[in-house]
Amino acid sequence: MEKGVVVSGLFTPVLPLSTLAKKVTLSNVPPLIKDEMLIKELSCFGKVVSPMKKIALG
């Protein structure tokens, strides 16, 4: 079974990293997707150790 995220009916595969990462940046995430949902999905691939931080545009 493939693992990934479905957004607006479009499946995007999410693969585990082969080495540890310090930071993950997600871009173009629609505002209707809540941080809790992203954290839940990302937790399948490893431990989320810090809260989500939003980056202002412009």
N, CA, C, O and CB atoms as a CASP TS submission, in Angstrom:
PFRMAT TS
TARGET T0000
AUTHOR 0000-0000-0000
METHOD Language model
MODEL 1
PARENT N/A
ATOM      1  N   MET     1       0.841  -1.182   0.000  1.00  0.00           N
ATOM      2  CA  MET     1       0.000   0.000   0.000  1.00  0.00           C
ATOM      3  C   MET     1       0.886   1.246   0.000  1.00  0.00           C
ATOM      4  O   MET     1       1.782   1.384   0.833  1.00  0.00           O
ATOM      5  CB  MET     1      -0.957  -0.002   1.221  1.00  0.00           C
ATOM      6  N   GLU     2       0.628   2.131  -0.928  1.00  0.00           N
ATOM      7  CA  GLU     2       1.396   3.369  -1.002  1.00  0.00           C
ATOM      8  C   GLU     2       0.947   4.333   0.086  1.00  0.00           C
ATOM      9  O   GLU     2      -0.221   4.351   0.475  1.00  0.00           O
ATOM     10  CB  GLU     2       1.250   4.018  -2.388  1.00  0.00           C
ATOM     11  N   LYS     3       1.890   5.132   0.570  1.00  0.00           N
ATOM     12  CA  LYS     3       1.557   6.155   1.557  1.00  0.00           C
ATOM     13  C   LYS     3       1.696   7.512   0.903  1.00  0.00           C
ATOM     14  O   LYS     3       2.606   7.751   0.109  1.00  0.00           O
ATOM     15  CB  LYS     3       2.462   6.049   2.819  1.00  0.00           C
ATOM     16  N   GLY     4       0.779   8.395   1.251  1.00  0.00           N
ATOM     17  CA  GLY     4       0.819   9.728   0.686  1.00  0.00           C
ATOM     18  C   GLY     4      -0.314  10.566   1.227  1.00  0.00           C
ATOM     19  O   GLY     4      -0.960  10.206   2.212  1.00  0.00           O
ATOM     20  N   VAL     5      -0.545  11.678   0.578  1.00  0.00           N
ATOM     21  CA  VAL     5      -1.563  12.631   0.988  1.00  0.00           C
ATOM     22  C   VAL     5      -2.472  12.897  -0.201  1.00  0.00           C
ATOM     23  O   VAL     5      -1.997  13.048  -1.326  1.00  0.00           O
ATOM     24  CB  VAL     5      -0.925  13.951   1.517  1.00  0.00           C
ATOM     25  N   VAL     6      -3.780  12.954   0.042  1.00  0.00           N
ATOM     26  CA  VAL     6      -4.739  13.288  -1.005  1.00  0.00           C
ATOM     27  C   VAL     6      -5.244  14.700  -0.740  1.00  0.00           C
ATOM     28  O   VAL     6      -5.789  14.988   0.326  1.00  0.00           O
ATOM     29  CB  VAL     6      -5.924  12.257  -1.053  1.00  0.00           C
ATOM     30  N   VAL     7      -5.054  15.579  -1.727  1.00  0.00           N
ATOM     31  CA  VAL     7      -5.526  16.958  -1.635  1.00  0.00           C
ATOM     32  C   VAL     7      -6.377  17.235  -2.859  1.00  0.00           C
ATOM     33  O   VAL     7      -5.912  17.094  -3.990  1.00  0.00           O
ATOM     34  CB  VAL     7      -4.336  17.974  -1.527  1.00  0.00           C
ATOM     35  N   SER     8      -7.610  17.625  -2.635  1.00  0.00           N
ATOM     36  CA  SER     8      -8.557  17.901  -3.725  1.00  0.00           C
ATOM     37  C   SER     8      -8.625  16.743  -4.716  1.00  0.00           C
ATOM     38  O   SER     8      -8.687  16.949  -5.928  1.00  0.00           O
ATOM     39  CB  SER     8      -8.163  19.188  -4.457  1.00  0.00           C
ATOM     40  N   GLY     9      -8.612  15.522  -4.179  1.00  0.00           N
ATOM     41  CA  GLY     9      -8.734  14.342  -5.018  1.00  0.00           C
ATOM     42  C   GLY     9      -7.456  13.915  -5.719  1.00  0.00           C
ATOM     43  O   GLY     9      -7.469  12.932  -6.459  1.00  0.00           O
ATOM     44  N   LEU    10      -6.351  14.625  -5.508  1.00  0.00           N
ATOM     45  CA  LEU    10      -5.084  14.301  -6.158  1.00  0.00           C
ATOM     46  C   LEU    10      -4.145  13.659  -5.145  1.00  0.00           C
ATOM     47  O   LEU    10      -3.810  14.269  -4.129  1.00  0.00           O
ATOM     48  CB  LEU    10      -4.437  15.568  -6.777  1.00  0.00           C
ATOM     49  N   PHE    11      -3.717  12.415  -5.424  1.00  0.00           N
ATOM     50  CA  PHE    11      -2.822  11.687  -4.527  1.00  0.00           C
ATOM     51  C   PHE    11      -1.377  12.086  -4.799  1.00  0.00           C
ATOM     52  O   PHE    11      -0.920  12.060  -5.942  1.00  0.00           O
ATOM     53  CB  PHE    11      -3.003  10.161  -4.691  1.00  0.00           C
ATOM     54  N   THR    12      -0.664  12.454  -3.739  1.00  0.00           N
ATOM     55  CA  THR    12       0.756  12.783  -3.828  1.00  0.00           C
ATOM     56  C   THR    12       1.510  11.837  -2.908  1.00  0.00           C
ATOM     57  O   THR    12       1.291  11.856  -1.696  1.00  0.00           O
ATOM     58  CB  THR    12       1.027  14.282  -3.450  1.00  0.00           C
ATOM     59  N   PRO    13       2.405  11.000  -3.462  1.00  0.00           N
ATOM     60  CA  PRO    13       3.135  10.073  -2.601  1.00  0.00           C
ATOM     61  C   PRO    13       4.084  10.809  -1.663  1.00  0.00           C
ATOM     62  O   PRO    13       4.677  11.825  -2.028  1.00  0.00           O
ATOM     63  CB  PRO    13       3.912   9.071  -3.446  1.00  0.00           C
ATOM     64  N   VAL    14       4.217  10.282  -0.453  1.00  0.00           N
ATOM     65  CA  VAL    14       5.151  10.822   0.530  1.00  0.00           C
ATOM     66  C   VAL    14       6.069   9.674   0.915  1.00  0.00           C
ATOM     67  O   VAL    14       5.616   8.636   1.397  1.00  0.00           O
ATOM     68  CB  VAL    14       4.405  11.434   1.794  1.00  0.00           C
ATOM     69  N   LEU    15       7.349   9.869   0.700  1.00  0.00           N
ATOM     70  CA  LEU    15       8.322   8.817   0.957  1.00  0.00           C
ATOM     71  C   LEU    15       9.177   9.171   2.168  1.00  0.00           C
ATOM     72  O   LEU    15       9.488  10.342   2.385  1.00  0.00           O
ATOM     73  CB  LEU    15       9.207   8.587  -0.277  1.00  0.00           C
ATOM     74  N   PRO    16       9.559   8.174   2.956  1.00  0.00           N
ATOM     75  CA  PRO    16      10.429   8.459   4.099  1.00  0.00           C
ATOM     76  C   PRO    16      11.825   8.859   3.626  1.00  0.00           C
ATOM     77  O   PRO    16      12.288   8.418   2.574  1.00  0.00           O
ATOM     78  CB  PRO    16      10.513   7.235   5.032  1.00  0.00           C
ATOM     79  N   LEU    17      12.482   9.694   4.413  1.00  0.00           N
ATOM     80  CA  LEU    17      13.841  10.111   4.086  1.00  0.00           C
ATOM     81  C   LEU    17      14.818   9.012   4.467  1.00  0.00           C
ATOM     82  O   LEU    17      14.587   8.274   5.426  1.00  0.00           O
ATOM     83  CB  LEU    17      14.202  11.432   4.801  1.00  0.00           C
ATOM     84  N   SER    18      15.901   8.902   3.723  1.00  0.00           N
ATOM     85  CA  SER    18      16.903   7.888   4.041  1.00  0.00           C
ATOM     86  C   SER    18      17.824   8.347   5.162  1.00  0.00           C
ATOM     87  O   SER    18      18.461   7.521   5.816  1.00  0.00           O
ATOM     88  CB  SER    18      17.723   7.547   2.804  1.00  0.00           C
ATOM     89  N   THR    19      17.904   9.656   5.394  1.00  0.00           N
ATOM     90  CA  THR    19      18.698  10.196   6.496  1.00  0.00           C
ATOM     91  C   THR    19      17.837  11.169   7.288  1.00  0.00           C
ATOM     92  O   THR    19      16.813  11.649   6.803  1.00  0.00           O
ATOM     93  CB  THR    19      19.990  10.896   5.972  1.00  0.00           C
ATOM     94  N   LEU    20      18.263  11.449   8.505  1.00  0.00           N
ATOM     95  CA  LEU    20      17.502  12.370   9.343  1.00  0.00           C
ATOM     96  C   LEU    20      17.514  13.774   8.755  1.00  0.00           C
ATOM     97  O   LEU    20      18.502  14.202   8.159  1.00  0.00           O
ATOM     98  CB  LEU    20      18.064  12.389  10.766  1.00  0.00           C
ATOM     99  N   ALA    21      16.427  14.470   8.927  1.00  0.00           N
ATOM    100  CA  ALA    21      16.316  15.844   8.441  1.00  0.00           C
ATOM    101  C   ALA    21      16.094  16.771   9.622  1.00  0.00           C
ATOM    102  O   ALA    21      15.528  16.374  10.641  1.00  0.00           O
ATOM    103  CB  ALA    21      15.166  15.983   7.407  1.00  0.00           C
ATOM    104  N   LYS    22      16.536  17.990   9.478  1.00  0.00           N
ATOM    105  CA  LYS    22      16.353  18.973  10.533  1.00  0.00           C
ATOM    106  C   LYS    22      15.125  19.833  10.297  1.00  0.00           C
ATOM    107  O   LYS    22      14.513  20.326  11.245  1.00  0.00           O
ATOM    108  CB  LYS    22      17.576  19.846  10.649  1.00  0.00           C
ATOM    109  N   LYS    23      14.763  20.015   9.022  1.00  0.00           N
ATOM    110  CA  LYS    23      13.676  20.931   8.716  1.00  0.00           C
ATOM    111  C   LYS    23      12.951  20.464   7.455  1.00  0.00           C
ATOM    112  O   LYS    23      13.574  20.008   6.496  1.00  0.00           O
ATOM    113  CB  LYS    23      14.207  22.374   8.540  1.00  0.00           C
ATOM    114  N   VAL    24      11.636  20.585   7.476  1.00  0.00           N
ATOM    115  CA  VAL    24      10.822  20.257   6.308  1.00  0.00           C
ATOM    116  C   VAL    24      10.006  21.492   5.973  1.00  0.00           C
ATOM    117  O   VAL    24       9.365  22.070   6.851  1.00  0.00           O
ATOM    118  CB  VAL    24       9.896  19.007   6.567  1.00  0.00           C
ATOM    119  N   THR    25      10.023  21.900   4.715  1.00  0.00           N
ATOM    120  CA  THR    25       9.238  23.047   4.272  1.00  0.00           C
ATOM    121  C   THR    25       8.157  22.565   3.318  1.00  0.00           C
ATOM    122  O   THR    25       8.446  21.908   2.318  1.00  0.00           O
ATOM    123  CB  THR    25      10.139  24.117   3.592  1.00  0.00           C
ATOM    124  N   LEU    26       6.919  22.892   3.631  1.00  0.00           N
ATOM    125  CA  LEU    26       5.791  22.580   2.756  1.00  0.00           C
ATOM    126  C   LEU    26       5.342  23.879   2.113  1.00  0.00           C
ATOM    127  O   LEU    26       5.209  24.898   2.790  1.00  0.00           O
ATOM    128  CB  LEU    26       4.615  21.895   3.542  1.00  0.00           C
ATOM    129  N   SER    27       5.111  23.847   0.820  1.00  0.00           N
ATOM    130  CA  SER    27       4.645  25.056   0.146  1.00  0.00           C
ATOM    131  C   SER    27       3.367  24.755  -0.623  1.00  0.00           C
ATOM    132  O   SER    27       3.075  23.607  -0.956  1.00  0.00           O
ATOM    133  CB  SER    27       5.732  25.612  -0.803  1.00  0.00           C
ATOM    134  N   ASN    28       2.624  25.802  -0.891  1.00  0.00           N
ATOM    135  CA  ASN    28       1.373  25.713  -1.650  1.00  0.00           C
ATOM    136  C   ASN    28       0.339  24.809  -0.983  1.00  0.00           C
ATOM    137  O   ASN    28      -0.435  24.136  -1.663  1.00  0.00           O
ATOM    138  CB  ASN    28       1.657  25.207  -3.048  1.00  0.00           C
ATOM    139  N   VAL    29       0.330  24.797   0.340  1.00  0.00           N
ATOM    140  CA  VAL    29      -0.666  24.017   1.079  1.00  0.00           C
ATOM    141  C   VAL    29      -1.912  24.878   1.228  1.00  0.00           C
ATOM    142  O   VAL    29      -1.833  25.975   1.781  1.00  0.00           O
ATOM    143  CB  VAL    29      -0.119  23.557   2.485  1.00  0.00           C
ATOM    144  N   PRO    30      -3.056  24.411   0.750  1.00  0.00           N
ATOM    145  CA  PRO    30      -4.284  25.206   0.870  1.00  0.00           C
ATOM    146  C   PRO    30      -4.618  25.479   2.338  1.00  0.00           C
ATOM    147  O   PRO    30      -4.386  24.623   3.192  1.00  0.00           O
ATOM    148  CB  PRO    30      -5.463  24.482   0.185  1.00  0.00           C
ATOM    149  N   PRO    31      -5.156  26.655   2.636  1.00  0.00           N
ATOM    150  CA  PRO    31      -5.456  27.011   4.025  1.00  0.00           C
ATOM    151  C   PRO    31      -6.518  26.122   4.674  1.00  0.00           C
ATOM    152  O   PRO    31      -6.633  26.103   5.900  1.00  0.00           O
ATOM    153  CB  PRO    31      -5.906  28.440   4.086  1.00  0.00           C
ATOM    154  N   LEU    32      -7.290  25.394   3.882  1.00  0.00           N
ATOM    155  CA  LEU    32      -8.310  24.520   4.457  1.00  0.00           C
ATOM    156  C   LEU    32      -7.704  23.270   5.090  1.00  0.00           C
ATOM    157  O   LEU    32      -8.392  22.561   5.826  1.00  0.00           O
ATOM    158  CB  LEU    32      -9.313  24.120   3.391  1.00  0.00           C
ATOM    159  N   ILE    33      -6.430  22.986   4.818  1.00  0.00           N
ATOM    160  CA  ILE    33      -5.757  21.844   5.443  1.00  0.00           C
ATOM    161  C   ILE    33      -5.145  22.321   6.752  1.00  0.00           C
ATOM    162  O   ILE    33      -4.260  23.176   6.759  1.00  0.00           O
ATOM    163  CB  ILE    33      -4.660  21.228   4.495  1.00  0.00           C
ATOM    164  N   LYS    34      -5.620  21.766   7.851  1.00  0.00           N
ATOM    165  CA  LYS    34      -5.192  22.204   9.177  1.00  0.00           C
ATOM    166  C   LYS    34      -3.830  21.608   9.540  1.00  0.00           C
ATOM    167  O   LYS    34      -3.455  20.533   9.072  1.00  0.00           O
ATOM    168  CB  LYS    34      -6.239  21.812  10.229  1.00  0.00           C
ATOM    169  N   ASP    35      -3.099  22.343  10.393  1.00  0.00           N
ATOM    170  CA  ASP    35      -1.783  21.891  10.846  1.00  0.00           C
ATOM    171  C   ASP    35      -1.854  20.504  11.475  1.00  0.00           C
ATOM    172  O   ASP    35      -0.962  19.680  11.272  1.00  0.00           O
ATOM    173  CB  ASP    35      -1.197  22.885  11.845  1.00  0.00           C
ATOM    174  N   GLU    36      -2.914  20.246  12.238  1.00  0.00           N
ATOM    175  CA  GLU    36      -3.054  18.961  12.918  1.00  0.00           C
ATOM    176  C   GLU    36      -3.102  17.807  11.913  1.00  0.00           C
ATOM    177  O   GLU    36      -2.549  16.736  12.162  1.00  0.00           O
ATOM    178  CB  GLU    36      -4.316  18.957  13.788  1.00  0.00           C
ATOM    179  N   MET    37      -3.765  18.034  10.782  1.00  0.00           N
ATOM    180  CA  MET    37      -3.853  17.001   9.753  1.00  0.00           C
ATOM    181  C   MET    37      -2.475  16.727   9.139  1.00  0.00           C
ATOM    182  O   MET    37      -2.107  15.575   8.911  1.00  0.00           O
ATOM    183  CB  MET    37      -4.853  17.421   8.657  1.00  0.00           C
ATOM    184  N   LEU    38      -1.725  17.794   8.876  1.00  0.00           N
ATOM    185  CA  LEU    38      -0.381  17.627   8.318  1.00  0.00           C
ATOM    186  C   LEU    38       0.535  16.906   9.303  1.00  0.00           C
ATOM    187  O   LEU    38       1.291  16.017   8.912  1.00  0.00           O
ATOM    188  CB  LEU    38       0.218  18.992   7.944  1.00  0.00           C
ATOM    189  N   ILE    39       0.468  17.285  10.574  1.00  0.00           N
ATOM    190  CA  ILE    39       1.303  16.646  11.590  1.00  0.00           C
ATOM    191  C   ILE    39       0.959  15.165  11.703  1.00  0.00           C
ATOM    192  O   ILE    39       1.852  14.326  11.818  1.00  0.00           O
ATOM    193  CB  ILE    39       1.127  17.342  12.954  1.00  0.00           C
ATOM    194  N   LYS    40      -0.322  14.846  11.670  1.00  0.00           N
ATOM    195  CA  LYS    40      -0.748  13.440  11.748  1.00  0.00           C
ATOM    196  C   LYS    40      -0.174  12.644  10.579  1.00  0.00           C
ATOM    197  O   LYS    40       0.344  11.544  10.771  1.00  0.00           O
ATOM    198  CB  LYS    40      -2.293  13.337  11.757  1.00  0.00           C
ATOM    199  N   GLU    41      -0.265  13.195   9.371  1.00  0.00           N
ATOM    200  CA  GLU    41       0.242  12.491   8.192  1.00  0.00           C
ATOM    201  C   GLU    41       1.767  12.386   8.215  1.00  0.00           C
ATOM    202  O   GLU    41       2.320  11.340   7.874  1.00  0.00           O
ATOM    203  CB  GLU    41      -0.213  13.203   6.916  1.00  0.00           C
ATOM    204  N   LEU    42       2.445  13.457   8.613  1.00  0.00           N
ATOM    205  CA  LEU    42       3.910  13.437   8.655  1.00  0.00           C
ATOM    206  C   LEU    42       4.434  12.516   9.752  1.00  0.00           C
ATOM    207  O   LEU    42       5.543  11.993   9.642  1.00  0.00           O
ATOM    208  CB  LEU    42       4.449  14.848   8.866  1.00  0.00           C
ATOM    209  N   SER    43       3.652  12.314  10.802  1.00  0.00           N
ATOM    210  CA  SER    43       4.065  11.438  11.900  1.00  0.00           C
ATOM    211  C   SER    43       4.220   9.988  11.457  1.00  0.00           C
ATOM    212  O   SER    43       4.914   9.212  12.113  1.00  0.00           O
ATOM    213  CB  SER    43       3.062  11.520  13.032  1.00  0.00           C
ATOM    214  N   CYS    44       3.587   9.622  10.365  1.00  0.00           N
ATOM    215  CA  CYS    44       3.730   8.261   9.839  1.00  0.00           C
ATOM    216  C   CYS    44       5.160   7.989   9.378  1.00  0.00           C
ATOM    217  O   CYS    44       5.566   6.831   9.274  1.00  0.00           O
ATOM    218  CB  CYS    44       2.757   8.035   8.677  1.00  0.00           C
ATOM    219  N   PHE    45       5.916   9.030   9.104  1.00  0.00           N
ATOM    220  CA  PHE    45       7.258   8.887   8.545  1.00  0.00           C
ATOM    221  C   PHE    45       8.353   9.208   9.546  1.00  0.00           C
ATOM    222  O   PHE    45       9.536   9.117   9.218  1.00  0.00           O
ATOM    223  CB  PHE    45       7.408   9.771   7.343  1.00  0.00           C
ATOM    224  N   GLY    46       7.982   9.580  10.752  1.00  0.00           N
ATOM    225  CA  GLY    46       8.963   9.901  11.780  1.00  0.00           C
ATOM    226  C   GLY    46       8.343  10.818  12.815  1.00  0.00           C
ATOM    227  O   GLY    46       7.191  11.232  12.691  1.00  0.00           O
ATOM    228  N   LYS    47       9.112  11.123  13.820  1.00  0.00           N
ATOM    229  CA  LYS    47       8.618  11.940  14.925  1.00  0.00           C
ATOM    230  C   LYS    47       8.671  13.421  14.560  1.00  0.00           C
ATOM    231  O   LYS    47       9.711  13.923  14.132  1.00  0.00           O
ATOM    232  CB  LYS    47       9.435  11.675  16.201  1.00  0.00           C
ATOM    233  N   VAL    48       7.556  14.111  14.729  1.00  0.00           N
ATOM    234  CA  VAL    48       7.508  15.563  14.532  1.00  0.00           C
ATOM    235  C   VAL    48       7.917  16.181  15.863  1.00  0.00           C
ATOM    236  O   VAL    48       7.249  15.978  16.877  1.00  0.00           O
ATOM    237  CB  VAL    48       6.063  16.064  14.063  1.00  0.00           C
ATOM    238  N   VAL    49       9.014  16.935  15.859  1.00  0.00           N
ATOM    239  CA  VAL    49       9.582  17.401  17.126  1.00  0.00           C
ATOM    240  C   VAL    49       9.353  18.879  17.406  1.00  0.00           C
ATOM    241  O   VAL    49       9.705  19.363  18.482  1.00  0.00           O
ATOM    242  CB  VAL    49      11.044  17.128  17.142  1.00  0.00           C
ATOM    243  N   SER    50       8.773  19.601  16.461  1.00  0.00           N
ATOM    244  CA  SER    50       8.515  21.020  16.704  1.00  0.00           C
ATOM    245  C   SER    50       7.171  21.403  16.097  1.00  0.00           C
ATOM    246  O   SER    50       6.674  20.720  15.202  1.00  0.00           O
ATOM    247  CB  SER    50       9.652  21.901  16.116  1.00  0.00           C
ATOM    248  N   PRO    51       6.582  22.496  16.584  1.00  0.00           N
ATOM    249  CA  PRO    51       5.285  22.916  16.046  1.00  0.00           C
ATOM    250  C   PRO    51       5.426  23.483  14.631  1.00  0.00           C
ATOM    251  O   PRO    51       6.515  23.866  14.202  1.00  0.00           O
ATOM    252  CB  PRO    51       4.640  23.963  16.970  1.00  0.00           C
ATOM    253  N   MET    52       4.310  23.526  13.927  1.00  0.00           N
ATOM    254  CA  MET    52       4.287  24.127  12.594  1.00  0.00           C
ATOM    255  C   MET    52       4.552  25.620  12.720  1.00  0.00           C
ATOM    256  O   MET    52       4.107  26.266  13.668  1.00  0.00           O
ATOM    257  CB  MET    52       2.928  23.866  11.882  1.00  0.00           C
ATOM    258  N   LYS    53       5.276  26.152  11.758  1.00  0.00           N
ATOM    259  CA  LYS    53       5.555  27.584  11.726  1.00  0.00           C
ATOM    260  C   LYS    53       5.186  28.089  10.341  1.00  0.00           C
ATOM    261  O   LYS    53       5.652  27.559   9.333  1.00  0.00           O
ATOM    262  CB  LYS    53       7.060  27.893  12.067  1.00  0.00           C
ATOM    263  N   LYS    54       4.363  29.097  10.298  1.00  0.00           N
ATOM    264  CA  LYS    54       3.931  29.655   9.013  1.00  0.00           C
ATOM    265  C   LYS    54       4.906  30.739   8.572  1.00  0.00           C
ATOM    266  O   LYS    54       5.393  31.521   9.389  1.00  0.00           O
ATOM    267  CB  LYS    54       2.490  30.227   9.112  1.00  0.00           C
ATOM    268  N   ILE    55       5.185  30.777   7.277  1.00  0.00           N
ATOM    269  CA  ILE    55       6.077  31.782   6.703  1.00  0.00           C
ATOM    270  C   ILE    55       5.217  32.759   5.911  1.00  0.00           C
ATOM    271  O   ILE    55       4.478  32.354   5.014  1.00  0.00           O
ATOM    272  CB  ILE    55       7.186  31.125   5.794  1.00  0.00           C
ATOM    273  N   ALA    56       5.311  34.029   6.236  1.00  0.00           N
ATOM    274  CA  ALA    56       4.507  35.049   5.561  1.00  0.00           C
ATOM    275  C   ALA    56       4.963  35.224   4.115  1.00  0.00           C
ATOM    276  O   ALA    56       6.155  35.162   3.814  1.00  0.00           O
ATOM    277  CB  ALA    56       4.594  36.391   6.313  1.00  0.00           C
ATOM    278  N   LEU    57       4.002  35.440   3.234  1.00  0.00           N
ATOM    279  CA  LEU    57       4.323  35.709   1.837  1.00  0.00           C
ATOM    280  C   LEU    57       4.727  37.162   1.677  1.00  0.00           C
ATOM    281  O   LEU    57       4.170  38.047   2.328  1.00  0.00           O
ATOM    282  CB  LEU    57       3.128  35.375   0.920  1.00  0.00           C
ATOM    283  N   GLY    58       5.694  37.401   0.811  1.00  0.00           N
ATOM    284  CA  GLY    58       6.103  38.770   0.500  1.00  0.00           C
ATOM    285  C   GLY    58       6.866  39.347   1.581  1.00  0.00           C
ATOM    286  O   GLY    58       7.293  40.498   1.490  1.00  0.00           O
TER
END
